[in-house]
Amino acid sequence: MPTINTMELEGISEKSWGDAAREALREAARTIRHISKLEVLGTSTEVEDNQIVRYRTQVRLYFEVESDR
């Protein structure tokens, strides 16, 4: 039976919260294999001069731990 590990990350985008979540996944997938689930934990924005300038999405990734067999 596999063992599942989790990692919490925050993605940042100038376009949208969805793009920020995809950015977190894209970056994590560079070094983590077998990602099976992404859970959105929260969203926020950065504001400058009364305008949204960045979207931030906090996510939890689930991935299978590889055994040394």
DSSP file (Angstrom, degrees, kcal/mol; ACC not computed):
  #  RESIDUE AA STRUCTURE BP1 BP2  ACC     N-H-->O    O-->H-N    N-H-->O    O-->H-N    TCO  KAPPA ALPHA  PHI   PSI    X-CA   Y-CA   Z-CA
    1    1 A M              0   0    0      0, 0.0     2,-0.0     0, 0.0     0, 0.0   0.000 360.0 360.0 360.0 134.2    0.0    0.0    0.0
    2    2 A P        -     0   0    0      0, 0.0     2,-0.5     0, 0.0    64,-0.1  -0.298 360.0-132.4 -72.9 155.5    1.5    3.4   -0.9
    3    3 A T        -     0   0    0     62,-0.5    62,-3.2    -2,-0.0     2,-0.4  -0.920  19.7-148.8-104.4 132.2    2.4    6.1    1.5
    4    4 A I  E     -A   64   0A   0     -2,-0.5     2,-0.3    60,-0.2    60,-0.2  -0.863  11.6-168.8-106.1 134.5    1.1    9.6    0.7
    5    5 A N  E     -A   63   0A   0     58,-3.2    58,-2.3    -2,-0.4     2,-0.3  -0.778   7.4-148.8-113.0 161.0    3.0   12.7    1.7
    6    6 A T  E     -A   62   0A   0     -2,-0.3     2,-0.3    56,-0.2    56,-0.2  -0.920   9.9-171.6-129.7 158.3    1.8   16.3    1.5
    7    7 A M  E     -A   61   0A   0     54,-1.7    54,-3.0    -2,-0.3     2,-0.5  -0.984  15.5-141.6-147.1 136.4    3.4   19.7    1.0
    8    8 A E  E     +A   60   0A   0     -2,-0.3     2,-0.3    52,-0.2    52,-0.2  -0.871  29.3 165.2-103.2 134.0    2.0   23.2    1.3
    9    9 A L  E     -A   59   0A   0     50,-2.5    50,-2.9    -2,-0.5     2,-0.4  -0.875  29.4-135.7-137.4 166.5    3.0   25.8   -1.2
   10   10 A E  E     -A   58   0A   0     -2,-0.3     2,-0.3    48,-0.2    48,-0.2  -0.986  16.5-158.6-129.5 123.2    1.9   29.3   -2.4
   11   11 A G  E     -A   57   0A   0     46,-2.6    46,-2.2    -2,-0.4     2,-0.4  -0.723   6.2-155.0 -96.5 150.7    1.7   30.1   -6.0
   12   12 A I  E     +A   56   0A   0     -2,-0.3     2,-0.3    44,-0.2    44,-0.2  -0.984  17.6 165.8-129.6 137.0    1.8   33.7   -7.3
   13   13 A S  E     -A   55   0A   0     42,-2.3    42,-3.7    -2,-0.4     7,-0.1  -0.986  37.8-146.2-146.0 153.1    0.4   35.1  -10.5
   14   14 A E  S    S+     0   0    0     -2,-0.3     3,-0.1    40,-0.2    42,-0.1   0.448  99.7  51.8 -92.7  -3.2   -0.4   38.5  -12.0
   15   15 A K  S    S-     0   0    0      1,-0.3     2,-0.3    40,-0.1     3,-0.1   0.893 114.1 -36.7 -99.6 -53.4   -3.4   36.9  -13.9
   16   16 A S     >  -     0   0    0     39,-0.1     4,-1.7     1,-0.1    -1,-0.3  -0.981  49.1 -99.5-166.4 167.8   -5.7   35.0  -11.5
   17   17 A W  H  > S+     0   0    0     -2,-0.3     4,-2.2     2,-0.2     5,-0.2   0.892 121.5  54.0 -66.0 -39.2   -6.0   32.7   -8.5
   18   18 A G  H  > S+     0   0    0      1,-0.2     4,-2.4     2,-0.2    -1,-0.2   0.909 108.0  48.8 -61.4 -42.5   -6.3   29.7  -10.8
   19   19 A D  H  > S+     0   0    0      1,-0.2     4,-2.2     2,-0.2    -1,-0.2   0.865 108.5  54.2 -65.6 -35.4   -3.1   30.6  -12.6
   20   20 A A  H  X S+     0   0    0     -4,-1.7     4,-2.0     2,-0.2    -2,-0.2   0.904 108.9  48.4 -64.8 -40.7   -1.4   31.0   -9.2
   21   21 A A  H  X S+     0   0    0     -4,-2.2     4,-2.1     1,-0.2    -2,-0.2   0.918 111.6  49.7 -64.3 -43.3   -2.5   27.4   -8.2
   22   22 A R  H  X S+     0   0    0     -4,-2.4     4,-2.9     1,-0.2    -2,-0.2   0.869 108.2  54.1 -63.0 -35.9   -1.2   26.1  -11.6
   23   23 A E  H  X S+     0   0    0     -4,-2.2     4,-2.5     2,-0.2     5,-0.2   0.906 107.2  50.1 -65.1 -41.8    2.1   27.9  -11.1
   24   24 A A  H  X S+     0   0    0     -4,-2.0     4,-2.3     2,-0.2    -2,-0.2   0.928 114.4  44.9 -60.7 -44.6    2.6   26.2   -7.7
   25   25 A L  H  X S+     0   0    0     -4,-2.1     4,-2.5     2,-0.2    -2,-0.2   0.925 112.1  51.6 -64.6 -45.3    1.8   22.8   -9.3
   26   26 A R  H  < S+     0   0    0     -4,-2.9     4,-0.4     1,-0.2    -2,-0.2   0.913 112.9  45.0 -58.5 -45.2    4.1   23.5  -12.2
   27   27 A E  H >< S+     0   0    0     -4,-2.5     3,-1.1     1,-0.2     4,-0.4   0.918 113.8  48.7 -68.0 -43.7    7.0   24.5  -10.0
   28   28 A A  H >X S+     0   0    0     -4,-2.3     4,-2.0     1,-0.2     3,-1.7   0.877 102.9  62.4 -63.8 -37.1    6.5   21.5   -7.6
   29   29 A A  T 3< S+     0   0    0     -4,-2.5    -1,-0.2     1,-0.3    -2,-0.2   0.639  87.4  73.7 -66.8 -12.9    6.3   19.1  -10.5
   30   30 A R  T <4 S+     0   0    0     -3,-1.1    -1,-0.3    -4,-0.4    -2,-0.2   0.815 119.1  11.8 -67.0 -29.1    9.9   20.0  -11.5
   31   31 A T  T <4 S+     0   0    0     -3,-1.7     2,-0.5    -4,-0.4    -2,-0.2   0.501 117.6  72.1-127.0  -9.3   11.2   18.0   -8.5
   32   32 A I     <  -     0   0    0     -4,-2.0     3,-0.3     3,-0.0     2,-0.2  -0.940  60.5-161.3-116.6 131.1    8.3   15.9   -7.2
   33   33 A R        +     0   0    0     -2,-0.5    31,-0.1     1,-0.2    33,-0.1  -0.653  65.2  31.0-103.3 163.7    6.9   12.9   -9.0
   34   34 A H        +     0   0    0     -2,-0.2    30,-1.4     1,-0.2     2,-0.4   0.818  66.8 175.5  63.8  36.8    3.5   11.1   -8.6
   35   35 A I  E     +B   63   0A   0     -3,-0.3    28,-0.3    28,-0.2    -1,-0.2  -0.612   3.9 170.1 -71.1 127.5    1.5   14.2   -7.6
   36   36 A S  E     +     0   0A   0     26,-2.8     2,-0.3    -2,-0.4    27,-0.2   0.577  53.9  24.2-117.4 -14.6   -2.1   13.0   -7.3
   37   37 A K  E     -B   62   0A   0     25,-1.2    25,-2.4     2,-0.0     2,-0.4  -0.995  49.6-161.6-156.1 144.3   -4.1   15.8   -5.7
   38   38 A L  E     -B   61   0A   0     -2,-0.3     2,-0.5    23,-0.2    23,-0.2  -0.996  12.8-167.9-128.1 125.3   -4.1   19.5   -5.3
   39   39 A E  E     -B   60   0A   0     21,-2.7    21,-2.5    -2,-0.4     2,-0.6  -0.957  18.5-134.9-115.1 127.1   -6.2   21.1   -2.6
   40   40 A V  E     +B   59   0A   0     -2,-0.5    19,-0.3    19,-0.2     3,-0.1  -0.712  23.2 178.6 -81.7 121.9   -6.7   24.9   -2.4
   41   41 A L  E     -     0   0A   0     17,-3.0     2,-0.3    -2,-0.6    18,-0.2   0.755  59.4 -33.4 -93.6 -30.2   -6.3   26.1    1.1
   42   42 A G  E     -B   58   0A   0     16,-1.4    16,-2.6     2,-0.0    -1,-0.3  -0.972  49.1-134.8-179.5 166.3   -6.9   29.8    0.6
   43   43 A T  E     +B   57   0A   0     -2,-0.3     2,-0.3    14,-0.2    14,-0.2  -0.955  22.1 163.1-135.5 155.2   -6.5   32.8   -1.7
   44   44 A S  E     -B   56   0A   0     12,-2.4    12,-3.0    -2,-0.3     2,-0.3  -0.953  20.0-137.9-157.7 173.6   -5.4   36.4   -1.2
   45   45 A T  E     -B   55   0A   0     -2,-0.3     2,-0.4    10,-0.2    10,-0.2  -0.930  11.8-130.0-135.7 161.1   -4.2   39.3   -3.3
   46   46 A E  E     -B   54   0A   0      8,-2.5     7,-2.9    -2,-0.3     8,-1.2  -0.948  27.6-158.6-108.3 135.1   -1.6   42.0   -3.2
   47   47 A V  E     +B   52   0A   0     -2,-0.4     2,-0.4     5,-0.2     5,-0.2  -0.944  15.4 175.0-121.0 134.1   -2.9   45.6   -3.7
   48   48 A E  E >  S-B   51   0A   0      3,-2.5     3,-1.5    -2,-0.4    -2,-0.0  -0.996  75.2  -5.3-135.3 132.2   -1.0   48.6   -4.8
   49   49 A D  T 3  S-     0   0    0     -2,-0.4    -1,-0.1     1,-0.3     3,-0.1   0.883 129.4 -57.7  52.1  43.1   -2.6   52.0   -5.6
   50   50 A N  T 3  S+     0   0    0      1,-0.2     2,-0.4    -3,-0.0    -1,-0.3   0.706 117.4 109.6  63.7  22.2   -6.1   50.5   -5.0
   51   51 A Q  E <  S- B   0  48A   0     -3,-1.5    -3,-2.5     0, 0.0     2,-0.5  -0.975  75.0-115.1-127.6 141.6   -5.5   47.9   -7.8
   52   52 A I  E     + B   0  47A   0     -2,-0.4    -5,-0.2    -5,-0.2     3,-0.1  -0.639  37.2 169.6 -72.7 125.2   -4.9   44.1   -7.5
   53   53 A V  E     +     0   0A   0     -7,-2.9     2,-0.3    -2,-0.5    -6,-0.2   0.642  61.2  20.9-111.7 -22.2   -1.3   43.5   -8.7
   54   54 A R  E     - B   0  46A   0     -8,-1.2    -8,-2.5   -39,-0.0     2,-0.4  -0.992  60.4-146.5-150.2 141.6   -0.8   39.8   -7.7
   55   55 A Y  E     -AB  13  45A   0    -42,-3.7   -42,-2.3    -2,-0.3     2,-0.4  -0.890  16.5-163.3-104.6 137.5   -3.0   36.8   -6.9
   56   56 A R  E     -AB  12  44A   0    -12,-3.0   -12,-2.4    -2,-0.4     2,-0.5  -0.982   5.5-172.8-124.9 131.7   -1.7   34.3   -4.3
   57   57 A T  E     -AB  11  43A   0    -46,-2.2   -46,-2.6    -2,-0.4     2,-0.5  -0.984  12.7-150.5-127.8 122.3   -3.1   30.8   -3.9
   58   58 A Q  E     +AB  10  42A   0    -16,-2.6   -17,-3.0    -2,-0.5   -16,-1.4  -0.792  26.3 178.1 -90.8 129.2   -2.1   28.6   -1.0
   59   59 A V  E     -AB   9  40A   0    -50,-2.9   -50,-2.5    -2,-0.5     2,-0.5  -0.902  27.7-143.1-131.0 157.1   -2.3   24.9   -2.0
   60   60 A R  E     -AB   8  39A   0    -21,-2.5   -21,-2.7    -2,-0.3     2,-0.4  -0.993  20.6-155.9-117.9 125.5   -1.6   21.5   -0.5
   61   61 A L  E     -AB   7  38A   0    -54,-3.0   -54,-1.7    -2,-0.5     2,-0.4  -0.809   0.2-154.2-100.7 142.0   -0.1   18.9   -2.8
   62   62 A Y  E     +AB   6  37A   0    -25,-2.4   -26,-2.8    -2,-0.4   -25,-1.2  -0.958  22.3 165.2-114.3 132.6   -0.5   15.1   -2.2
   63   63 A F  E     -AB   5  35A   0    -58,-2.3   -58,-3.2    -2,-0.4     2,-0.3  -0.994  37.2-104.6-148.8 152.9    2.1   12.8   -3.7
   64   64 A E  E     -A    4   0A   0    -30,-1.4     2,-0.4    -2,-0.3   -60,-0.2  -0.571  31.3-127.4 -80.1 134.9    3.2    9.1   -3.3
   65   65 A V        -     0   0    0    -62,-3.2   -62,-0.5    -2,-0.3     2,-0.3  -0.696  25.7-128.5 -80.5 128.2    6.4    8.4   -1.4
   66   66 A E        -     0   0    0     -2,-0.4     2,-0.2   -64,-0.1    -1,-0.0  -0.607  18.4-137.0 -79.7 134.1    8.7    6.2   -3.5
   67   67 A S        -     0   0    0     -2,-0.3    -1,-0.0     1,-0.1     0, 0.0  -0.513  12.6-126.3 -85.5 160.5   10.0    3.2   -1.8
   68   68 A D              0   0    0      1,-0.2    -1,-0.1    -2,-0.2    -2,-0.0   0.149 360.0 360.0 -91.5  18.9   13.7    2.1   -2.1
   69   69 A R              0   0    0      0, 0.0    -1,-0.2     0, 0.0    -2,-0.0   0.493 360.0 360.0 -71.0 360.0   12.8   -1.4   -3.3
